[in-house]
Each structure stands twice: as structure tokens, then as C-alpha cells.
């Protein structure tokens, strides 16, 4: 599973008692549920006696190394200190959550560091009955005191949005005994998502932090001990990181971990740019490449290692929601306050020409923030979605009710689509801009529209520069500024940009995490790329914490999708719903890859005979 730097703020509603790990008992007039897992809206797929996940090979051989690449540099191994330093790739790999999700379900969480959970039907509290055999990578036993310490540390030194959001959820945290911890939730806070919120904590070692005096909000090259299968082996600052399997990993025989974590080591090689990284892959410096360049994928995989059969190239299915990516407007100032300006600049991006001529027709045009039939707004609002929107009719533009959900504009087969140029000029005129003698648009005060497009990836120039030229043709005084990755990261964290190519991660289950990404209170947060704020979206996002069924959640998400598409704070571009991978032909994967995961760092493995043959042939360095 992919780890994220912070415990996710997720949704939750109990159906877990349908597959409980033990009998429910009465406490007063309220039933207490004991379970091995928890699902937001449905039954758990895996029962308490499961032997392994369906999509892994429980008999996969262990050993060998997988090596991947990263671009740029790093000067910290502490990903919890956002805004401070550039943290190294996979630096959360040594941490694991109390409860964990699977790649073949929506909304299921299973006890890993716990044996069971207990909670009342009201979900006013939850007890985690922790395993007594879990140890940190330094051999120290993990106890309930470590869990409490972790939450206290996050609330003291974590990101402001985490402290504000999670701090108001909790009333008390009680260590009941060394392996039992109880979270009692704030009386006035909706119960949706609270069990999974705190089940998503990744414990830190209280002993290590107290002995070292380290802080969570500092840059450092040392990783605190975690309970996960991998631990830091060595690093060459800014150049290479190697993680090794913990030989004393506590969970080696846990049913949830069987067939996973099959490599002895995971190596990350850093390169100054994407071209250098690709050349290194061709030479066998690293062995697995998740490709994201259509140019590379379509034209450059004919090098000798491919021709000799050393490197395998595959397109594997991806059932995850694609990121809601595109050209993000920085909405924190006045420059893009007028929607017509945003629509006009969006009109100048030509997806059709870009895809056909620069991306080899490999992509589809993105329409929705949630590109999935379960959650995507389509046509005119109807049913439950319409009923939700009707409550806010006075606060919403009439087009929300009378026009289909906003779709990307259509473009022609020439770089500059004249029809869209005329439409964009009309939109700019409505915003008060007229062309001057020099061709630049000026407002009523004679000021030009000065825009900087910020980027850090050289290989992206060929995709972005035609868009820049189209914006110049419109009359925008635009500057394309490609900076080094470290500077880009610094400016991104400081929200110091006009436009940049970025996006939002979205999920098939949405909850209070939606406010962190799209909420007014978090408009300056790093996770809200555009600084987007709409009070109606805020209200609907809070309602996600109160719904009882997946259908109710879906209706709310569709309403939010419709409003955000109308607000047009990101120019939608392209999406890819498959994985492009190339690797030296020594890796194997299960035949039944799950819908929501690729798992090459998780449940793939190495065929040692193939690896030996590649080494003998001189394919690897």
C-alpha cells in the first residue's frame, strides 16, 4: 500500500459487526461491538480467520533488491516536517498504521498492530486492543503509551491543519493497560470517520524521541524507529537511499503481511533530471521504472536492453481514480478572482492537438474531479444530488441547475484553435480586458495580465510551451519559469506561484479529508494546491461526516464535483487509467493484480534465476 506522510482524515460508519471477530456485549443499554476490522459502508471482505490477501502470492520467494529512481535531491528524512527541507523518497516506508486498508476493497480497515477494536453503537469511543508482540525497528516493544505519545506529538508539532482538524475531534485518550488504548471523541463532533481516523495513526517510539530530543517539525537525516517491515540501511545525502528489510520484523507471519515485503532491500537512486534518469535505467543503474512520459513510452523503449530481452515493457490496468490534475490557478490573491479570466486562460489549452501530436494519442481528456461513474457529476442534477443543491439555490449560480456539469472545451487539430481564441477574447472582454497596440491585454487601468507558469521538469517543456505560446497569442503577459526541483518545492510550500501544473488526490470514499484539500479554513494548506474556497462546498464537505450510506455520500460528492467544476480553479488536462511500467526481466507479480493497486514495492518478487542470468549477461550495474 502507498504510505502518506500524515494520518489521513477519513470517514467512518460501522458495518464491521457483520464480520466481527468476537461477540458483541451489552454495556448498560448500548451494545459494544468487538471486531477485527471496520468498513465505512459495507461488510468486510476478509474474515478473522483469513490466511492472506487474495491478490498476493503467499509463497512468493524473498530476497534480492528492487531499485527505482527519484528526481532532484533531498536533505531530510523526516516527511512529517512539511515546509522544512526536501524529504527523501519512501521515507515513511518504515511506519505502519494500527489498521490498514487493502487494494481490493473500498473503505475496509483491518487490525494489524491491533488484535481487535471495541466500540459502542453510538461510536462515541473506540478501544484498540493492541498486539503484545509488536516491536519497533530498534527492538523496543510498542505499547499503548507509544500510541498516545504519537497523537500528542502530532497535536503539538504536526501541520497546522492536522492540529486544528484532529484536535477538535478528540476529548480524551486513555491508556487502559500496556496494550489497550481508548479514544473518547468530542461530544459535539460528528462520528463519521473517527474510528478510522485514529486507526490510521502510525506509532512513533516515545523512548527514541525522549532519549534523542528530536522534534517532529525539524529537518534531519535520521529516521525514528518504526514498526514497519523496512528500515533505513544507508544514504548518500541527495544521491541515494537504501532501505533494508528488518530481520527482526515482528509481523513476518501476520496473515495481512504474507506474500508482501519480498525484497531484501529497496534502493532509490537520485538524478538531476528525467533525461539522466532514463539513461541510467537503460544502462541498468536501477531496475524498475514507472513511466510517466508519453514521449518516452511511445518512442524511446527500443534501446539495446529491450532488444536483447533484458527489459520488459508492460501496460497494466489501474482502477484507481486518476488525480485531478491540470494547470492550477493560485486563488489566494486577486489575479484570478474573475471566473471569466480563468475560463479564458483555460480555453487556450488544446488537449486534442497536444494529445495527438505530443502525447501519441495515449491519454484521455479529464472532465471530473472524480473520474468514476460512482461519483462523477453528469448532465443536469437530478435525484438526491438535485435535492442537495436545491437547499443552496440562492448561494449558487443558476447555471448549476440549468446547464450540464461543466466539461472541458473542445479543441481542434491545430496548435492555436481560432474558435477558442475568439471565445477567450470574449471572456476577457467581459472581465474588463481589451487588447492594446502591442497585442497585450490591459484592464481599465492599463495594467497587463502578468502570469508566471512555474515548473521544475525539463521534459515537460514540450508539453507546456505550446500552451504558453497560445496564452501569448491571447495577450497574456506570461512567463514560463522552470526552476530546479528544490526551488520549486520551496515555492510550492510557500504558495509562491501564479500557475503551475499540479493536482488533487481523490478517493472512492470521501470524508473530512475533503476539507483539507478544498476547504476555506485550509486554503493556505499545502494540500489545497489552488487555495480554493467555496462556503457551499465547505458545508457539503461537513455533511460527509453525517451520511449513513454510500449512496448518500456519492450524491454529496457529485454535488461538490459539479460546483467545483463550475468554479474552474484548475484547467483540466489529461488522465491515464493504466500503469506504464518497464523493468529488468527478473520481477514477477501475482496473476490477479487487484483493482486498486499495482504493488511493485509491496507484493511483487524476484525470480533469482532470471536475476542471475541478467547479472551474468552484464545487464545490471
Beta strands, then each sheet from edge to edge (+ up, - down):
strand 1: 25-27
strand 2: 30-35
strand 3: 37-39
strand 4: 65-71
strand 5: 99-100
strand 6: 108-111
strand 7: 114-120
strand 8: 125-130
strand 9: 170-177
strand 10: 180-185
strand 11: 230-236
strand 12: 240-245
strand 13: 265-271
strand 14: 288-290
strand 15: 311-317
strand 16: 324-329
strand 17: 364-365
strand 18: 434-435
strand 19: 441-442
strand 20: 450-455
strand 21: 477-482
strand 22: 499-504
strand 23: 570-572
strand 24: 574-575
strand 25: 578-584
strand 26: 587-588
strand 27: 605-606
sheet 1: 1+ 2- 7+ 8- 10+ 9-
sheet 2: 3+ 6- 5+
sheet 3: 4+ 13+ 12- 11+
sheet 4: 14+ 25- 15+
sheet 5: 21+ 20+ 22+ 16- 23+
sheet 6: 17+ 24-
sheet 7: 18+ 19-
sheet 8: 26+ 27-
end
